[in-house]
Amino acid sequence: MIDVPVYNMNGERTGEVQVDEAILGGRVRYDLLKQAILTFQRNQWQGSARTKCRSMVEGSTRKLFRQKGTGNARMGTVRTPIRRGGGVAFAKLEQNHRREMPRKMRRAARNSALLAKMKAGAVAVINPLTMDQPKTKQLYTLFKALGADQGCVLALDQADPMVYKSGRNIPKTEIRQVAELNAYEILRRRKVLLSKAALDAVLADPAGFAPESESQV
């Protein structure tokens, strides 16, 4: 069992929640985490770098002059890569770098990432997590009290405009719904903060707290 500390909005520790490691897979699968992270990063590539080869540039395909008898070096068309305005010899073409991981592997990687953070003592629960109006200073003061001011992911059970507006300008801070979490975002920041309802959603259904239409790894 892992003890996850619980804090209030003032940064005061009010208790702890025990989490069974078996719920999140029992062990950290480092090989799966590496695959998930590399896949996520690869899917961020635009693949839009491109140059024109000799068949793409404008110009006549007529041979400039005959092969022999002129005293000049032999020459083909104006599109040849050795002439100014010609095509590129080894042109870069637009590519689709996207790779897919099966849904079960994505979810297992996400759970392993969360388990790794819990074992490292980098997960905390905030209860209650409510704000009457957007206050960046209030949320930043809470992060600083929890040691999360250098970077954190704040996971909510559902969208909360007040919390989102309060934290969107804080550097190195991501505010997500718990269903949107993935292995890369969990491991990217030093701390993972969850509302009590978000943690309950994870523990109630660790395999399915993500939506059916997962677009990220």
Secondary structure, DSSP 8 states (H G I E B T S, - for coil): -EEEEEE-TTS-EEEEEEE-GGGGTSS--HHHHHHHHHHHHHTT---------TTTS-S--S-SS-SSSSSS-----TTSTTSTT---TT------------HHHHHHHHHHHHHHHHHTT-EEEESS---SS--HHHHHHHHHHTT-TT-EEEEESS--HHHHHHHTTSTTEEEEEGGG--HHHHHHSSEEEEEHHHHHHHHH-TTTSS-SS----
